[in-house]
Amino acid sequence: MAYYTYILKSCIDGGYYYGHTKDTNNRLQKHNSGKVRSTKSRKPFVLHYVEEFETKSEAYLQEMFFKSAEGKNYLRQRQII
């Protein structure tokens, strides 16, 4: 089964949210329906970027990388964010 690291972009403030999941469509729906406390006030979101991994731990590590200063620089250099 595949796991995904994803980046959502808020249509309200243009900010990004980083996460990992097994089902990106279901997760996006939860964010947009207000069921995720940390993104409730910034909805709606669009799926901005996705990477696929074989294991949950790989997806989680990539999420943590994206949240780091080095990861944000990586994303900016590749014009992802």
Phi and psi in radians as a Rosetta constraint file:
Dihedral C 1 N 2 CA 2 C 2 CIRCULARHARMONIC -1.535 0.35
Dihedral N 2 CA 2 C 2 N 3 CIRCULARHARMONIC 2.639 0.35
Dihedral C 2 N 3 CA 3 C 3 CIRCULARHARMONIC -2.187 0.35
Dihedral N 3 CA 3 C 3 N 4 CIRCULARHARMONIC 2.682 0.35
Dihedral C 3 N 4 CA 4 C 4 CIRCULARHARMONIC -2.277 0.35
Dihedral N 4 CA 4 C 4 N 5 CIRCULARHARMONIC 2.484 0.35
Dihedral C 4 N 5 CA 5 C 5 CIRCULARHARMONIC -1.783 0.35
Dihedral N 5 CA 5 C 5 N 6 CIRCULARHARMONIC 2.320 0.35
Dihedral C 5 N 6 CA 6 C 6 CIRCULARHARMONIC -2.321 0.35
Dihedral N 6 CA 6 C 6 N 7 CIRCULARHARMONIC 2.742 0.35
Dihedral C 6 N 7 CA 7 C 7 CIRCULARHARMONIC -2.189 0.35
Dihedral N 7 CA 7 C 7 N 8 CIRCULARHARMONIC 2.195 0.35
Dihedral C 7 N 8 CA 8 C 8 CIRCULARHARMONIC -1.800 0.35
Dihedral N 8 CA 8 C 8 N 9 CIRCULARHARMONIC 2.607 0.35
Dihedral C 8 N 9 CA 9 C 9 CIRCULARHARMONIC -2.071 0.35
Dihedral N 9 CA 9 C 9 N 10 CIRCULARHARMONIC 2.236 0.35
Dihedral C 9 N 10 CA 10 C 10 CIRCULARHARMONIC -1.301 0.35
Dihedral N 10 CA 10 C 10 N 11 CIRCULARHARMONIC 2.291 0.35
Dihedral C 10 N 11 CA 11 C 11 CIRCULARHARMONIC -1.347 0.35
Dihedral N 11 CA 11 C 11 N 12 CIRCULARHARMONIC -0.236 0.35
Dihedral C 11 N 12 CA 12 C 12 CIRCULARHARMONIC -1.475 0.35
Dihedral N 12 CA 12 C 12 N 13 CIRCULARHARMONIC -0.947 0.35
Dihedral C 12 N 13 CA 13 C 13 CIRCULARHARMONIC -2.024 0.35
Dihedral N 13 CA 13 C 13 N 14 CIRCULARHARMONIC -0.028 0.35
Dihedral C 13 N 14 CA 14 C 14 CIRCULARHARMONIC 1.307 0.35
Dihedral N 14 CA 14 C 14 N 15 CIRCULARHARMONIC 0.072 0.35
Dihedral C 14 N 15 CA 15 C 15 CIRCULARHARMONIC -1.386 0.35
Dihedral N 15 CA 15 C 15 N 16 CIRCULARHARMONIC 2.920 0.35
Dihedral C 15 N 16 CA 16 C 16 CIRCULARHARMONIC -1.948 0.35
Dihedral N 16 CA 16 C 16 N 17 CIRCULARHARMONIC 2.670 0.35
Dihedral C 16 N 17 CA 17 C 17 CIRCULARHARMONIC -2.276 0.35
Dihedral N 17 CA 17 C 17 N 18 CIRCULARHARMONIC 2.338 0.35
Dihedral C 17 N 18 CA 18 C 18 CIRCULARHARMONIC -1.948 0.35
Dihedral N 18 CA 18 C 18 N 19 CIRCULARHARMONIC 2.380 0.35
Dihedral C 18 N 19 CA 19 C 19 CIRCULARHARMONIC -2.758 0.35
Dihedral N 19 CA 19 C 19 N 20 CIRCULARHARMONIC -3.139 0.35
Dihedral C 19 N 20 CA 20 C 20 CIRCULARHARMONIC -2.431 0.35
Dihedral N 20 CA 20 C 20 N 21 CIRCULARHARMONIC 2.662 0.35
Dihedral C 20 N 21 CA 21 C 21 CIRCULARHARMONIC -2.878 0.35
Dihedral N 21 CA 21 C 21 N 22 CIRCULARHARMONIC 2.955 0.35
Dihedral C 21 N 22 CA 22 C 22 CIRCULARHARMONIC -1.587 0.35
Dihedral N 22 CA 22 C 22 N 23 CIRCULARHARMONIC -0.450 0.35
Dihedral C 22 N 23 CA 23 C 23 CIRCULARHARMONIC -2.383 0.35
Dihedral N 23 CA 23 C 23 N 24 CIRCULARHARMONIC 1.756 0.35
Dihedral C 23 N 24 CA 24 C 24 CIRCULARHARMONIC -1.159 0.35
Dihedral N 24 CA 24 C 24 N 25 CIRCULARHARMONIC -0.634 0.35
Dihedral C 24 N 25 CA 25 C 25 CIRCULARHARMONIC -1.140 0.35
Dihedral N 25 CA 25 C 25 N 26 CIRCULARHARMONIC -0.789 0.35
Dihedral C 25 N 26 CA 26 C 26 CIRCULARHARMONIC -1.122 0.35
Dihedral N 26 CA 26 C 26 N 27 CIRCULARHARMONIC -0.724 0.35
Dihedral C 26 N 27 CA 27 C 27 CIRCULARHARMONIC -1.147 0.35
Dihedral N 27 CA 27 C 27 N 28 CIRCULARHARMONIC -0.729 0.35
Dihedral C 27 N 28 CA 28 C 28 CIRCULARHARMONIC -1.073 0.35
Dihedral N 28 CA 28 C 28 N 29 CIRCULARHARMONIC -0.721 0.35
Dihedral C 28 N 29 CA 29 C 29 CIRCULARHARMONIC -1.070 0.35
Dihedral N 29 CA 29 C 29 N 30 CIRCULARHARMONIC -0.725 0.35
Dihedral C 29 N 30 CA 30 C 30 CIRCULARHARMONIC -1.117 0.35
Dihedral N 30 CA 30 C 30 N 31 CIRCULARHARMONIC -0.742 0.35
Dihedral C 30 N 31 CA 31 C 31 CIRCULARHARMONIC -1.075 0.35
Dihedral N 31 CA 31 C 31 N 32 CIRCULARHARMONIC -0.794 0.35
Dihedral C 31 N 32 CA 32 C 32 CIRCULARHARMONIC -1.313 0.35
Dihedral N 32 CA 32 C 32 N 33 CIRCULARHARMONIC -0.316 0.35
Dihedral C 32 N 33 CA 33 C 33 CIRCULARHARMONIC -1.601 0.35
Dihedral N 33 CA 33 C 33 N 34 CIRCULARHARMONIC 0.014 0.35
Dihedral C 33 N 34 CA 34 C 34 CIRCULARHARMONIC 1.456 0.35
Dihedral N 34 CA 34 C 34 N 35 CIRCULARHARMONIC 0.269 0.35
Dihedral C 34 N 35 CA 35 C 35 CIRCULARHARMONIC -1.516 0.35
Dihedral N 35 CA 35 C 35 N 36 CIRCULARHARMONIC -0.022 0.35
Dihedral C 35 N 36 CA 36 C 36 CIRCULARHARMONIC -1.972 0.35
Dihedral N 36 CA 36 C 36 N 37 CIRCULARHARMONIC 1.950 0.35
Dihedral C 36 N 37 CA 37 C 37 CIRCULARHARMONIC -0.986 0.35
Dihedral N 37 CA 37 C 37 N 38 CIRCULARHARMONIC -0.702 0.35
Dihedral C 37 N 38 CA 38 C 38 CIRCULARHARMONIC -1.240 0.35
Dihedral N 38 CA 38 C 38 N 39 CIRCULARHARMONIC -0.284 0.35
Dihedral C 38 N 39 CA 39 C 39 CIRCULARHARMONIC -2.067 0.35
Dihedral N 39 CA 39 C 39 N 40 CIRCULARHARMONIC 0.022 0.35
Dihedral C 39 N 40 CA 40 C 40 CIRCULARHARMONIC -0.923 0.35
Dihedral N 40 CA 40 C 40 N 41 CIRCULARHARMONIC -0.750 0.35
Dihedral C 40 N 41 CA 41 C 41 CIRCULARHARMONIC -1.436 0.35
Dihedral N 41 CA 41 C 41 N 42 CIRCULARHARMONIC -0.099 0.35
Dihedral C 41 N 42 CA 42 C 42 CIRCULARHARMONIC -1.967 0.35
Dihedral N 42 CA 42 C 42 N 43 CIRCULARHARMONIC 0.117 0.35
Dihedral C 42 N 43 CA 43 C 43 CIRCULARHARMONIC -1.305 0.35
Dihedral N 43 CA 43 C 43 N 44 CIRCULARHARMONIC 2.697 0.35
Dihedral C 43 N 44 CA 44 C 44 CIRCULARHARMONIC -1.488 0.35
Dihedral N 44 CA 44 C 44 N 45 CIRCULARHARMONIC 2.810 0.35
Dihedral C 44 N 45 CA 45 C 45 CIRCULARHARMONIC -2.087 0.35
Dihedral N 45 CA 45 C 45 N 46 CIRCULARHARMONIC 2.726 0.35
Dihedral C 45 N 46 CA 46 C 46 CIRCULARHARMONIC -2.102 0.35
Dihedral N 46 CA 46 C 46 N 47 CIRCULARHARMONIC 2.607 0.35
Dihedral C 46 N 47 CA 47 C 47 CIRCULARHARMONIC -1.300 0.35
Dihedral N 47 CA 47 C 47 N 48 CIRCULARHARMONIC 2.034 0.35
Dihedral C 47 N 48 CA 48 C 48 CIRCULARHARMONIC -1.691 0.35
Dihedral N 48 CA 48 C 48 N 49 CIRCULARHARMONIC -0.645 0.35
Dihedral C 48 N 49 CA 49 C 49 CIRCULARHARMONIC -2.771 0.35
Dihedral N 49 CA 49 C 49 N 50 CIRCULARHARMONIC 2.511 0.35
Dihedral C 49 N 50 CA 50 C 50 CIRCULARHARMONIC -2.476 0.35
Dihedral N 50 CA 50 C 50 N 51 CIRCULARHARMONIC 2.444 0.35
Dihedral C 50 N 51 CA 51 C 51 CIRCULARHARMONIC -2.212 0.35
Dihedral N 51 CA 51 C 51 N 52 CIRCULARHARMONIC 2.483 0.35
Dihedral C 51 N 52 CA 52 C 52 CIRCULARHARMONIC -1.817 0.35
Dihedral N 52 CA 52 C 52 N 53 CIRCULARHARMONIC 2.459 0.35
Dihedral C 52 N 53 CA 53 C 53 CIRCULARHARMONIC -2.364 0.35
Dihedral N 53 CA 53 C 53 N 54 CIRCULARHARMONIC 2.783 0.35
Dihedral C 53 N 54 CA 54 C 54 CIRCULARHARMONIC -1.387 0.35
Dihedral N 54 CA 54 C 54 N 55 CIRCULARHARMONIC -0.519 0.35
Dihedral C 54 N 55 CA 55 C 55 CIRCULARHARMONIC -2.183 0.35
Dihedral N 55 CA 55 C 55 N 56 CIRCULARHARMONIC 2.730 0.35
Dihedral C 55 N 56 CA 56 C 56 CIRCULARHARMONIC -1.108 0.35
Dihedral N 56 CA 56 C 56 N 57 CIRCULARHARMONIC -0.669 0.35
Dihedral C 56 N 57 CA 57 C 57 CIRCULARHARMONIC -1.155 0.35
Dihedral N 57 CA 57 C 57 N 58 CIRCULARHARMONIC -0.626 0.35
Dihedral C 57 N 58 CA 58 C 58 CIRCULARHARMONIC -1.137 0.35
Dihedral N 58 CA 58 C 58 N 59 CIRCULARHARMONIC -0.749 0.35
Dihedral C 58 N 59 CA 59 C 59 CIRCULARHARMONIC -1.111 0.35
Dihedral N 59 CA 59 C 59 N 60 CIRCULARHARMONIC -0.727 0.35
Dihedral C 59 N 60 CA 60 C 60 CIRCULARHARMONIC -1.123 0.35
Dihedral N 60 CA 60 C 60 N 61 CIRCULARHARMONIC -0.762 0.35
Dihedral C 60 N 61 CA 61 C 61 CIRCULARHARMONIC -1.099 0.35
Dihedral N 61 CA 61 C 61 N 62 CIRCULARHARMONIC -0.652 0.35
Dihedral C 61 N 62 CA 62 C 62 CIRCULARHARMONIC -1.181 0.35
Dihedral N 62 CA 62 C 62 N 63 CIRCULARHARMONIC -0.674 0.35
Dihedral C 62 N 63 CA 63 C 63 CIRCULARHARMONIC -1.031 0.35
Dihedral N 63 CA 63 C 63 N 64 CIRCULARHARMONIC -0.818 0.35
Dihedral C 63 N 64 CA 64 C 64 CIRCULARHARMONIC -1.097 0.35
Dihedral N 64 CA 64 C 64 N 65 CIRCULARHARMONIC -0.648 0.35
Dihedral C 64 N 65 CA 65 C 65 CIRCULARHARMONIC -1.105 0.35
Dihedral N 65 CA 65 C 65 N 66 CIRCULARHARMONIC -0.818 0.35
Dihedral C 65 N 66 CA 66 C 66 CIRCULARHARMONIC -1.037 0.35
Dihedral N 66 CA 66 C 66 N 67 CIRCULARHARMONIC -0.557 0.35
Dihedral C 66 N 67 CA 67 C 67 CIRCULARHARMONIC -1.384 0.35
Dihedral N 67 CA 67 C 67 N 68 CIRCULARHARMONIC -0.248 0.35
Dihedral C 67 N 68 CA 68 C 68 CIRCULARHARMONIC -1.424 0.35
Dihedral N 68 CA 68 C 68 N 69 CIRCULARHARMONIC 2.863 0.35
Dihedral C 68 N 69 CA 69 C 69 CIRCULARHARMONIC -1.071 0.35
Dihedral N 69 CA 69 C 69 N 70 CIRCULARHARMONIC -0.737 0.35
Dihedral C 69 N 70 CA 70 C 70 CIRCULARHARMONIC -1.098 0.35
Dihedral N 70 CA 70 C 70 N 71 CIRCULARHARMONIC -0.708 0.35
Dihedral C 70 N 71 CA 71 C 71 CIRCULARHARMONIC -1.155 0.35
Dihedral N 71 CA 71 C 71 N 72 CIRCULARHARMONIC -0.712 0.35
Dihedral C 71 N 72 CA 72 C 72 CIRCULARHARMONIC -1.117 0.35
Dihedral N 72 CA 72 C 72 N 73 CIRCULARHARMONIC -0.693 0.35
Dihedral C 72 N 73 CA 73 C 73 CIRCULARHARMONIC -1.089 0.35
Dihedral N 73 CA 73 C 73 N 74 CIRCULARHARMONIC -0.746 0.35
Dihedral C 73 N 74 CA 74 C 74 CIRCULARHARMONIC -1.000 0.35
Dihedral N 74 CA 74 C 74 N 75 CIRCULARHARMONIC -0.841 0.35
Dihedral C 74 N 75 CA 75 C 75 CIRCULARHARMONIC -1.128 0.35
Dihedral N 75 CA 75 C 75 N 76 CIRCULARHARMONIC -0.680 0.35
Dihedral C 75 N 76 CA 76 C 76 CIRCULARHARMONIC -1.179 0.35
Dihedral N 76 CA 76 C 76 N 77 CIRCULARHARMONIC -0.763 0.35
Dihedral C 76 N 77 CA 77 C 77 CIRCULARHARMONIC -1.068 0.35
Dihedral N 77 CA 77 C 77 N 78 CIRCULARHARMONIC -0.568 0.35
Dihedral C 77 N 78 CA 78 C 78 CIRCULARHARMONIC -1.620 0.35
Dihedral N 78 CA 78 C 78 N 79 CIRCULARHARMONIC 0.136 0.35
Dihedral C 78 N 79 CA 79 C 79 CIRCULARHARMONIC 0.957 0.35
Dihedral N 79 CA 79 C 79 N 80 CIRCULARHARMONIC 0.657 0.35
Dihedral C 79 N 80 CA 80 C 80 CIRCULARHARMONIC -1.480 0.35
Dihedral N 80 CA 80 C 80 N 81 CIRCULARHARMONIC -0.655 0.35
